[in-house]
Amino acid sequence: MKKHTTWATAILCSLVFSSACNQEAPSTTPTAKAEAPAVAQPDSTPVAAAPPDTAGAIVSPDTTAAPEYPGPAPLAGAILPGKRIVAYYGNPLSKRMGILGELPVDQMLARLDEEVANWNKVDPNLPVQPALHAIVVTAQGHPSAGGKYRLRMTDKMIDDVLAMAKKRDAIVFLDVQVGHSTLQEELPALEKYLLLPHVHLGIDAEFSMKNGSVPGRKIGTFDAKDIDYATGYLASLVKEHQLPPKLLIVHRFTQGMITNSENITLRPEVQVVMHMDGWGPPALKKDTYRRYIKNEPVQFTGFKVFYKNDLKNNSRLMTPEEIAALTPSPLYIQYQ
């Protein structure tokens, strides 16, 4: 076991960590992007002035009326919108990719318990579902095996995450950074896990390098057709094996990360969450959420809090009350 962990950690140390996903990327990493907030707009998009930080005027979420969401009505066994998901993100083999691997397991789970309790206080009428969100295909700064610029984690790593989740009756998300590979190549390799009722999927457009760039040097992209492939793949598993509906988390923090979002096909077997995945001060994070999540609606919405990166430049973490008060109120909350 020690040999496995040492080898895997050595491999992970060579990963490309972008400004969106890395916690404190070292300045000596030659392929790391410049340390600008990941929520900054792409060069082709005019940058609007971010609204002022209004932490002193927090508005509680309106729970008097049930909101309506695009797409088919939820099937039996669907998690959303009847619960809010609070997830810890990262890779258990790396202390630099998120809270999931930063702390010993029991400490990590205890801290997750605290966040779940915080969210239960914000909206007692909306139960909180704890989750672990593990990166199981990681983008690489070098070609790696097969020239795909990605590394697949071992089954043992995924099994370890499932064992952690079992301690809290948590659901699990398997996150995929394809690099130069494709969803068509990567998802079937995870099928035995996606057949488990409590295991769901995340796909990170930042590391989908369709133009052949090295991951981490530019921001990647998924098209609606890519997302349709993912939902179609999951839907087929649900129908064939009579599973409860699956969740698909789609990372986004720029305009170009997702193209033709209006053409994404919504299916009753899969619930799609467009997840605001950028770091920065509260005003900028809220503006990014408005621009790319609210203004380009798909189905459900998510919001990420970076325990470290959001504190840069003397900034602060957004509170559950602030996040819940966003419109639409996110139902998937991720902590990195």
Backbone hydrogen bonds in HBPLUS format (Angstrom, degrees):
<---DONOR---> <-ACCEPTOR-->    atom                        ^
c    i                          cat <-CA-CA->   ^        H-A-AA   ^      H-
h    n   atom  resd res      DA  || num        DHA   H-A  angle D-A-AA Bond
n    s   type  num  typ     dist DA aas  dist angle  dist       angle   num
A0005-THR N   A0001-MET O   3.00 MM   4  6.27 167.5  2.01 156.1 158.5     1
A0006-THR N   A0002-LYS O   2.95 MM   4  6.12 164.7  1.97 153.1 157.2     2
A0007-TRP N   A0003-LYS O   3.03 MM   4  6.17 166.3  2.05 151.7 155.2     3
A0008-ALA N   A0004-HIS O   2.94 MM   4  6.09 171.3  1.95 156.7 159.5     4
A0009-THR N   A0005-THR O   2.88 MM   4  5.92 159.3  1.92 148.0 154.2     5
A0010-ALA N   A0006-THR O   3.02 MM   4  6.15 155.9  2.08 144.1 150.6     6
A0011-ILE N   A0007-TRP O   3.06 MM   4  6.38 154.7  2.12 148.8 155.4     7
A0012-LEU N   A0008-ALA O   2.90 MM   4  6.17 159.5  1.94 149.3 155.2     8
A0013-CYS N   A0009-THR O   2.96 MM   4  6.17 141.3  2.11 146.3 156.0     9
A0014-SER N   A0011-ILE O   3.03 MM   3  5.61 156.8  2.08 113.6 120.8    10
A0015-LEU N   A0012-LEU O   2.98 MM   3  5.23 166.4  2.00 115.9 118.4    11
A0022-ASN N   A0018-SER O   2.81 MM   4  5.48 158.5  1.86 153.9 157.9    12
A0023-GLN N   A0096-ARG O   3.20 MM  73  5.39 164.5  2.23 157.6 154.5    13
A0029-THR N   A0026-PRO O   3.24 MM   3  5.78 171.3  2.24 117.1 119.4    14
A0032-ALA N   A0029-THR O   3.19 MM   3  5.49 164.4  2.22 113.3 118.1    15
A0036-ALA N   A0034-ALA O   2.79 MM   2  5.73 132.4  2.01 111.5  96.2    16
A0040-ALA N   A0037-PRO O   3.04 MM   3  5.72 167.0  2.06 120.8 123.6    17
A0045-THR N   A0042-PRO O   2.99 MM   3  5.51 166.4  2.01 120.6 124.7    18
A0057-ALA N   A0054-THR O   3.01 MM   3  5.52 164.6  2.04 116.7 121.5    19
A0078-ALA N   A0075-LEU O   3.08 MM   3  5.64 155.6  2.14 140.7 139.4    20
A0084-ARG N   A0127-PRO O   2.88 MM  43  6.29 158.4  1.92 157.4 164.7    21
A0129-GLN N   A0084-ARG O   2.77 MM  45  5.98 159.7  1.81 145.6 152.3    22
A0085-ILE N   A0331-LEU O   2.79 MM 246  6.07 162.3  1.82 160.8 155.9    23
A0333-ILE N   A0085-ILE O   2.77 MM 248  6.03 166.5  1.79 158.6 163.2    24
A0086-VAL N   A0129-GLN O   3.04 MM  43  6.18 157.6  2.10 140.8 146.0    25
A0131-ALA N   A0086-VAL O   2.97 MM  45  5.95 130.9  2.21 148.9 142.9    26
A0087-ALA N   A0333-ILE O   2.75 MM 246  6.11 167.8  1.77 166.5 170.6    27
A0335-TYR N   A0087-ALA O   2.86 MM 248  6.20 158.4  1.91 158.3 164.6    28
A0088-TYR N   A0131-ALA O   3.04 MM  43  6.42 150.2  2.13 139.9 143.5    29
A0133-HIS N   A0088-TYR O   2.72 MM  45  5.83 172.8  1.73 156.6 155.9    30
A0089-TYR N   A0335-TYR O   2.96 MM 246  5.99 159.7  2.00 171.4 168.4    31
A0100-LEU N   A0089-TYR O   3.13 MM  11  5.31 170.7  2.14 129.5 126.9    32
A0090-GLY N   A0133-HIS O   3.05 MM  43  6.55 141.2  2.20 164.8 166.8    33
A0135-ILE N   A0090-GLY O   2.94 MM  45  5.96 154.8  2.00 146.4 153.5    34
A0094-SER N   A0091-ASN O   3.00 MM   3  5.56 169.9  2.01 127.3 128.7    35
A0101-GLY N   A0098-GLY O   3.20 MM   3  6.10 151.1  2.29 123.9 128.1    36
A0099-ILE N   A0336-GLN O   3.11 MM 237  5.15 125.5  2.42  92.8 107.1    37
A0102-GLU N   A0099-ILE O   3.29 MM   3  4.81 142.9  2.44  90.1 100.6    38
A0107-GLN N   A0104-PRO O   3.05 MM   3  5.42 116.3  2.47 108.6 124.0    39
A0108-MET N   A0104-PRO O   2.86 MM   4  6.05 163.4  1.89 163.2 168.8    40
A0109-LEU N   A0105-VAL O   2.91 MM   4  6.15 164.0  1.93 159.2 162.8    41
A0110-ALA N   A0106-ASP O   2.98 MM   4  6.10 150.4  2.07 139.8 148.1    42
A0111-ARG N   A0107-GLN O   2.98 MM   4  6.23 152.8  2.05 147.6 154.4    43
A0112-LEU N   A0108-MET O   2.95 MM   4  6.27 149.6  2.05 145.0 154.1    44
A0113-ASP N   A0109-LEU O   2.89 MM   4  6.16 151.6  1.97 144.3 151.9    45
A0114-GLU N   A0110-ALA O   3.17 MM   4  6.53 146.4  2.29 139.2 147.2    46
A0115-GLU N   A0111-ARG O   3.13 MM   4  6.54 154.6  2.20 147.3 153.2    47
A0116-VAL N   A0112-LEU O   2.91 MM   4  6.19 161.8  1.94 157.9 163.1    48
A0117-ALA N   A0113-ASP O   2.94 MM   4  6.19 158.0  1.99 148.4 154.2    49
A0118-ASN N   A0114-GLU O   2.94 MM   4  6.22 152.6  2.02 145.3 153.1    50
A0119-TRP N   A0115-GLU O   3.00 MM   4  6.28 157.9  2.05 151.5 156.3    51
A0120-ASN N   A0116-VAL O   2.91 MM   4  6.17 148.3  2.01 147.3 156.9    52
A0121-LYS N   A0117-ALA O   3.13 MM   4  6.38 142.2  2.27 143.5 152.3    53
A0122-VAL N   A0118-ASN O   3.24 MM   4  6.59 143.8  2.38 139.0 148.5    54
A0123-ASP N   A0119-TRP O   3.33 MM   4  6.61 159.4  2.37 152.6 154.6    55
A0126-LEU N   A0123-ASP O   3.01 MM   3  5.63 169.6  2.02 123.9 127.2    56
A0171-ILE N   A0130-PRO O   3.14 MM  41  6.63 153.2  2.22 149.2 144.9    57
A0132-LEU N   A0171-ILE O   3.01 MM  39  6.50 150.2  2.10 153.6 161.7    58
A0173-PHE N   A0132-LEU O   2.86 MM  41  6.28 156.5  1.91 152.5 157.1    59
A0134-ALA N   A0173-PHE O   2.88 MM  39  6.12 147.4  1.98 171.4 162.8    60
A0175-ASP N   A0134-ALA O   2.75 MM  41  5.79 170.0  1.76 156.9 155.6    61
A0136-VAL N   A0175-ASP O   2.90 MM  39  5.68 153.6  1.97 145.1 151.6    62
A0153-MET N   A0136-VAL O   2.83 MM  17  5.14 169.9  1.84 158.8 155.5    63
A0137-VAL N   A0175-ASP O   3.32 MM  38  6.71 144.5  2.46 156.0 157.1    64
A0177-GLN N   A0137-VAL O   2.85 MM  40  5.43 144.0  1.98 131.1 142.7    65
A0138-THR N   A0151-LEU O   2.88 MM  13  5.18 157.8  1.93 150.2 147.8    66
A0151-LEU N   A0138-THR O   2.80 MM  13  5.18 148.8  1.89 142.5 153.2    67
A0140-GLN N   A0149-TYR O   2.95 MM   9  4.76 153.4  2.02 121.1 117.4    68
A0149-TYR N   A0143-PRO O   2.90 MM   6  4.39 166.0  1.92 128.4 126.4    69
A0147-GLY N   A0144-SER O   3.05 MM   3  5.37 162.2  2.08 131.1 130.3    70
A0180-HIS N   A0148-LYS O   2.71 MM  32  4.64 164.6  1.74 146.7 145.2    71
A0158-ILE N   A0154-THR O   3.37 MM   4  6.80 161.0  2.40 148.6 152.3    72
A0159-ASP N   A0155-ASP O   2.79 MM   4  6.03 161.9  1.83 157.6 163.5    73
A0160-ASP N   A0156-LYS O   2.87 MM   4  6.09 148.4  1.97 146.4 154.7    74
A0161-VAL N   A0157-MET O   3.13 MM   4  6.52 152.3  2.21 146.3 153.0    75
A0162-LEU N   A0158-ILE O   2.99 MM   4  6.31 159.4  2.03 152.9 158.6    76
A0163-ALA N   A0159-ASP O   2.96 MM   4  6.22 148.6  2.06 144.3 152.8    77
A0164-MET N   A0160-ASP O   2.98 MM   4  6.32 151.6  2.07 146.0 153.5    78
A0165-ALA N   A0161-VAL O   2.91 MM   4  6.18 165.5  1.93 155.8 159.2    79
A0166-LYS N   A0162-LEU O   3.03 MM   4  6.19 148.1  2.13 142.2 150.3    80
A0167-LYS N   A0164-MET O   3.09 MM   3  5.58 142.0  2.24 109.4 119.2    81
A0168-ARG N   A0165-ALA O   2.98 MM   3  5.56 155.6  2.04 116.1 123.4    82
A0170-ALA N   A0165-ALA O   2.96 MM   5  4.77 174.3  1.97 138.4 137.6    83
A0169-ASP N   A0166-LYS O   3.42 MM   3  4.90 165.0  2.44  94.7  99.0    84
A0172-VAL N   A0198-HIS O   2.97 MM  26  6.29 166.6  1.99 163.8 166.6    85
A0200-HIS N   A0172-VAL O   2.68 MM  28  6.05 159.6  1.72 157.6 165.0    86
A0174-LEU N   A0200-HIS O   2.97 MM  26  6.27 159.1  2.01 137.5 139.7    87
A0202-GLY N   A0174-LEU O   2.90 MM  28  5.81 152.0  1.97 140.6 133.8    88
A0176-VAL N   A0202-GLY O   2.93 MM  26  6.19 146.8  2.04 136.3 144.2    89
A0204-ASP N   A0176-VAL O   3.10 MM  28  6.18 166.2  2.12 165.8 161.9    90
A0181-SER N   A0178-VAL O   2.85 MM   3  4.95 159.1  1.89 133.7 133.3    91
A0179-GLY N   A0207-PHE O   2.69 MM  28  5.22 131.2  1.92 149.3 164.0    92
A0209-MET N   A0179-GLY O   2.98 MM  30  5.51 155.1  2.04 139.6 147.2    93
A0185-GLU N   A0182-THR O   3.15 MM   3  5.28 135.5  2.36  97.5 108.8    94
A0186-GLU N   A0182-THR O   3.03 MM   4  6.28 151.9  2.11 146.4 154.8    95
A0187-LEU N   A0183-LEU O   2.99 MM   4  5.65 172.5  1.99 148.2 150.7    96
A0189-ALA N   A0186-GLU O   3.20 MM   3  5.53 131.4  2.45 104.9 117.2    97
A0190-LEU N   A0187-LEU O   2.89 MM   3  5.32 154.8  1.95 115.7 123.9    98
A0191-GLU N   A0188-PRO O   3.18 MM   3  5.02 167.4  2.20 105.8 108.6    99
A0193-TYR N   A0190-LEU O   2.97 MM   3  5.60 138.6  2.15 116.9 128.0   100
A0194-LEU N   A0190-LEU O   3.01 MM   4  6.25 158.9  2.06 151.7 158.5   101
A0195-LEU N   A0191-GLU O   2.96 MM   4  6.09 130.1  2.21 151.2 161.6   102
A0196-LEU N   A0193-TYR O   2.98 MM   3  5.51 161.8  2.01 114.2 120.2   103
A0199-VAL N   A0196-LEU O   3.18 MM   3  5.50 170.0  2.19 120.7 121.4   104
A0201-LEU N   A0247-LEU O   3.19 MM  46  6.35 174.0  2.19 164.9 163.0   105
A0249-ILE N   A0201-LEU O   2.91 MM  48  6.34 160.1  1.95 145.1 151.3   106
A0203-ILE N   A0249-ILE O   2.88 MM  46  6.32 157.6  1.93 170.6 177.4   107
A0251-HIS N   A0203-ILE O   3.20 MM  48  6.51 167.0  2.21 159.1 163.0   108
A0207-PHE N   A0204-ASP O   3.31 MM   3  6.11 156.2  2.37 118.7 122.6   109
A0208-SER N   A0205-ALA O   3.09 MM   3  5.11 166.8  2.11 117.2 114.7   110
A0220-GLY N   A0206-GLU O   2.77 MM  14  4.32 153.5  1.83 113.0 116.0   111
A0210-LYS N   A0208-SER O   3.14 MM   2  5.95 130.7  2.40 105.1  91.5   112
A0221-THR N   A0208-SER O   3.00 MM  13  5.47 157.2  2.05 145.4 142.7   113
A0212-GLY N   A0209-MET O   3.14 MM   3  5.51 165.0  2.16 114.9 117.5   114
A0217-ARG N   A0214-VAL O   3.13 MM   3  5.86 166.2  2.15 142.8 145.8   115
A0222-PHE N   A0257-MET O   2.82 MM  35  6.10 158.0  1.86 153.6 156.2   116
A0259-THR N   A0222-PHE O   2.99 MM  37  6.48 155.2  2.06 147.4 155.4   117
A0226-ASP N   A0223-ASP O   2.91 MM   3  5.30 129.5  2.17 108.0 120.8   118
A0227-ILE N   A0223-ASP O   3.24 MM   4  6.70 158.4  2.29 153.4 158.9   119
A0224-ALA N   A0259-THR O   2.98 MM  35  6.20 126.2  2.28 151.7 164.7   120
A0228-ASP N   A0224-ALA O   2.80 MM   4  6.02 152.9  1.87 149.5 158.1   121
A0229-TYR N   A0225-LYS O   2.96 MM   4  6.18 145.0  2.08 136.6 145.5   122
A0230-ALA N   A0226-ASP O   3.10 MM   4  6.47 158.8  2.15 147.4 152.0   123
A0231-THR N   A0227-ILE O   2.91 MM   4  6.22 166.3  1.93 156.4 159.4   124
A0232-GLY N   A0228-ASP O   2.82 MM   4  5.84 155.6  1.88 144.3 152.0   125
A0233-TYR N   A0229-TYR O   2.84 MM   4  6.01 155.4  1.90 150.5 157.1   126
A0234-LEU N   A0230-ALA O   3.01 MM   4  6.24 167.4  2.02 150.6 153.7   127
A0235-ALA N   A0231-THR O   2.80 MM   4  5.88 158.7  1.84 146.3 153.2   128
A0236-SER N   A0232-GLY O   3.01 MM   4  6.15 150.9  2.10 142.7 149.3   129
A0237-LEU N   A0233-TYR O   3.28 MM   4  6.63 150.7  2.37 143.7 150.8   130
A0237-LEU N   A0234-LEU O   3.10 MM   3  5.18 118.8  2.49  96.8 111.6   131
A0238-VAL N   A0234-LEU O   2.98 MM   4  6.31 159.3  2.02 153.8 159.7   132
A0239-LYS N   A0235-ALA O   2.95 MM   4  6.17 165.9  1.97 153.3 156.2   133
A0240-GLU N   A0236-SER O   2.92 MM   4  5.89 165.2  1.94 146.3 151.2   134
A0241-HIS N   A0237-LEU O   3.00 MM   4  5.84 155.2  2.06 144.1 150.0   135
A0242-GLN N   A0238-VAL O   2.87 MM   4  5.36 107.1  2.41 135.0 146.5   136
A0243-LEU N   A0238-VAL O   3.01 MM   5  4.55 151.9  2.09 124.7 133.1   137
A0246-LYS N   A0269-GLU O   2.93 MM  23  6.37 150.9  2.01 160.5 155.4   138
A0271-GLN N   A0246-LYS O   2.78 MM  25  6.23 162.1  1.81 158.8 163.2   139
A0248-LEU N   A0271-GLN O   2.88 MM  23  6.14 157.4  1.93 159.5 158.9   140
A0273-VAL N   A0248-LEU O   2.84 MM  25  6.07 166.8  1.85 169.1 167.1   141
A0250-VAL N   A0273-VAL O   2.86 MM  23  6.10 166.8  1.88 175.6 174.3   142
A0275-HIS N   A0250-VAL O   2.85 MM  25  5.67 176.0  1.86 154.5 155.2   143
A0252-ARG N   A0275-HIS O   2.87 MM  23  5.80 137.1  2.05 177.0 163.3   144
A0277-ASP N   A0252-ARG O   3.01 MM  25  5.54 160.6  2.05 133.0 138.4   145
A0263-ASN N   A0260-ASN O   2.88 MM   3  5.57 162.9  1.91 121.3 127.1   146
A0264-ILE N   A0261-SER O   3.20 MM   3  5.46 170.5  2.21 113.2 114.9   147
A0270-VAL N   A0267-ARG O   3.21 MM   3  5.59 162.2  2.25 114.0 119.1   148
A0300-PHE N   A0272-VAL O   2.98 MM  28  6.06 166.2  2.00 171.3 168.2   149
A0274-MET N   A0300-PHE O   2.98 MM  26  6.35 162.8  2.01 147.8 142.9   150
A0302-GLY N   A0274-MET O   2.88 MM  28  5.89 144.4  2.01 140.5 134.8   151
A0276-MET N   A0302-GLY O   2.99 MM  26  5.86 173.8  1.99 122.5 120.4   152
A0304-LYS N   A0276-MET O   3.01 MM  28  6.10 133.2  2.23 162.8 170.0   153
A0284-LEU N   A0281-PRO O   3.08 MM   3  5.54 121.0  2.44 111.7 125.4   154
A0285-LYS N   A0281-PRO O   3.03 MM   4  6.27 160.7  2.07 159.4 165.6   155
A0286-LYS N   A0282-PRO O   2.90 MM   4  6.08 163.3  1.93 157.0 161.1   156
A0287-ASP N   A0283-ALA O   3.03 MM   4  6.19 147.8  2.14 137.3 146.2   157
A0288-THR N   A0284-LEU O   2.96 MM   4  6.18 154.4  2.03 146.8 153.1   158
A0289-TYR N   A0285-LYS O   2.95 MM   4  6.21 157.9  2.00 147.8 154.1   159
A0290-ARG N   A0286-LYS O   2.99 MM   4  6.21 154.9  2.05 142.9 149.5   160
A0291-ARG N   A0287-ASP O   2.94 MM   4  6.15 163.7  1.96 150.3 154.2   161
A0292-TYR N   A0288-THR O   3.00 MM   4  6.01 178.3  2.00 158.0 158.5   162
A0293-ILE N   A0289-TYR O   3.02 MM   4  5.09 143.6  2.15 130.3 137.8   163
A0294-LYS N   A0289-TYR O   2.91 MM   5  6.27 165.1  1.94 158.1 162.9   164
A0295-ASN N   A0290-ARG O   2.92 MM   5  5.93 146.3  2.04 149.3 158.2   165
A0331-LEU N   A0301-THR O   3.02 MM  30  6.12 146.3  2.14 153.3 154.1   166
A0303-PHE N   A0332-TYR O   2.93 MM  29  6.48 145.1  2.05 157.4 168.6   167
A0334-GLN N   A0303-PHE O   2.98 MM  31  6.25 165.8  2.00 149.0 152.7   168
A0305-VAL N   A0334-GLN O   2.77 MM  29  6.20 155.6  1.83 162.8 171.3   169
A0336-GLN N   A0305-VAL O   2.91 MM  31  6.34 158.2  1.95 160.4 165.3   170
A0310-ASP N   A0306-PHE O   3.36 MM   4  5.25 149.6  2.46 118.5 126.7   171
A0311-LEU N   A0308-LYS O   2.94 MM   3  5.50 156.4  2.00 117.1 124.9   172
A0312-LYS N   A0309-ASN O   3.15 MM   3  5.43 165.4  2.18 110.5 115.1   173
A0315-SER N   A0312-LYS O   3.20 MM   3  5.68 141.8  2.35 108.8 117.8   174
A0323-ILE N   A0319-THR O   3.05 MM   4  6.36 166.1  2.07 158.7 162.3   175
A0324-ALA N   A0320-PRO O   2.85 MM   4  5.91 167.3  1.86 153.8 157.6   176
A0325-ALA N   A0321-GLU O   3.14 MM   4  6.19 136.4  2.34 136.9 147.3   177
A0326-LEU N   A0323-ILE O   3.11 MM   3  5.50 163.9  2.14 111.6 116.7   178
